[in-house]
Amino acid sequence: MEMSEDGKKCCARCKKIKSLEEFHRAKGGRRSACKLCRKTEGDPEARRQQKRHFWAKNKDKINKKRKQWRLDNSDKAKQYERAYRAKNKERMREYSKQWRLDNPDIFKQYTKASYHKHKEKNKEVIQKYRENNKEKIKLTVKRWQKLNKEEQRPKRAAILAKYRASKLQAVPPWLGRELKSEIKQIYIDCPKGYQVDHIVPLQGKNIRGLHVPWNLQYLTAEENQIKGNRF
């Protein structure tokens, strides 16, 4: 480190101009770091304070340099990130959770954008997962329904009431007693493990079917759930 004309010197660590008395003697002159910096070298808290001070002073410069390094070494950067995440799973999980709580609007926008960007891919992944984890999904749904029974009761009642109303509206006035008896018999004869489904749904988005014998079919609970209100 060069010495100024007035007998002062700049410390290599704290970057402050100090008199020569504040530097230890060394062979050929004085040491590059001042006495205070060398004294705090073994103190972890003092070193942290120095790093914080340096970061605050050179934040933009450091970020620019890091960004450029990641662009020039993308593969290596990805490896570092994976290794860090694997080593600090709990810490990253807590950090992500807290960030989502602190930034709900930004997180919502990000999730929405990500969904639209990977919509088709997500559908394939979800469908594949459902096919490979049928029993697991059933158990999860049952467990959730059991835990949220009281909370979901009003919602279920509303859904059933809406369905019953649409069913009554879907019964045509010309449907005679004989056809109504046929509908009743279809429900009675429904095999175990199956459900009576409307081929053309009563509450479809673009089309609504009638509650008549020829619009009824037997489907397993899983098939009925997948079909939903689609035609």
C-alpha positions, -999 to +999 in steps of 0.1 A: +000+000+000+015+033-010+021+060+015+009+096+010+033+126+010+022+138+044+033+106+061-002+090+061-014+057+048-047+042+036-057+010+055-064-019+031-094-031+052-113-001+065-101+021+036-094+050+059-065+074+057-045+072+090-011+082+104+018+058+102+017+054+140-016+035+136+001+008+115+024-019+129+060-019+116+069-046+090+099-055+070+104-027+045+078-003+060+044-007+076+016-033+075-012-029+050-039-030+077-041-006+106-038-017+142-075-014+149-084-037+119-058-062+129-070-061+165-106-068+155-095-096+131-101-123+157-134-108+168-163-123+148-188-096+156-163-068+146-156-087+113-194-089+107-197-052+113-169-045+088-186-067+062-219-050+067-203-016+064-185-026+032-217-042+018-238-010+025-211+011+008-206-010-023-241-027-026-248-017-062-213-026-074-214-060-057-248-069-070-238-059-106-207-081-103-226-110-089-253-107-117-226-107-144-209-137-128-242-157-128-247-149-165-212-160-174-213-191-152-250-202-153-244-239-149-220-234-119-244-209-103-273-234-106-251-261-089-243-237-061-279-229-056-290-265-055-263-274-031-272-245-008-309-253-009-302-290-001-280-279+028-304-253+042-339-268+035-355-257+067-340-222+066-352-217+030-387-231+038-391-207+067-377-178+046-401-186+017-431-189+041-424-156+058-419-139+024-453-151+012-469-138+043-452-104+040-459-101+002-493-117-005-501-095-035-468-100-052-470-138-045-505-139-060-494-122-092-463-144-095-484-176-090-510-165-115-483-156-141-465-189-135-498-209-138-506-193-172-470-198-184-469-235-176-507-243-179-504-273-202-474-288-185-491-284-150-522-302-163-501-332-175-482-333-142-514-332-122-531-358-143-501-381-140-500-376-103-537-384-099-533-416-119-503-428-099-517-418-064-554-426-065-555-443-030-534-415-015-557-388-028-588-407-015-573-409+020-562-373+019-597-361+008-614-383+035-591-370+062-597-334+051-634-339+051-633-354+085-613-325+100-634-299+083-668-315+087-685-288+107-670-260+086-680-276+053-715-285+063-732-252+053-714-252+020-724-288+012-760-280+022-760-250-002-745-271-030-771-298-025-800-273-024-788-257-056-785-291-072-820-302-061-834-269-075-817-274-108-829-310-108-866-299-103-862-274-131-847-300-153-877-323-150-898-315-181-936-310-176-944-337-201-926-364-181-952-389-172-956-413-142-941-442-162-909-424-170-906-411-135-909-447-122-882-457-147-859-430-133-865-442-098-857-478-108-824-467-124-814-453-090-825-485-072-806-507-096-774-487-093-745-512-088-724-510-056-695-487-061-712-468-089-731-435-091-760-423-113-747-396-135-763-372-160-747-377-195-756-340-203-750-322-170-778-304-153-755-275-144-732-274-175-714-243-185-728-240-221-755-267-220-780-281-195-795-315-197-828-329-186-836-353-157-849-381-180-841-418-182-821-416-214-799-389-199-787-412-170-758-435-168-737-454-143-702-442-135-677-450-107-672-423-081-638-415-096-651-413-132-679-391-121-656-368-102-633-365-132-662-359-156-677-332-134-700-308-152-684-314-186-701-329-216 
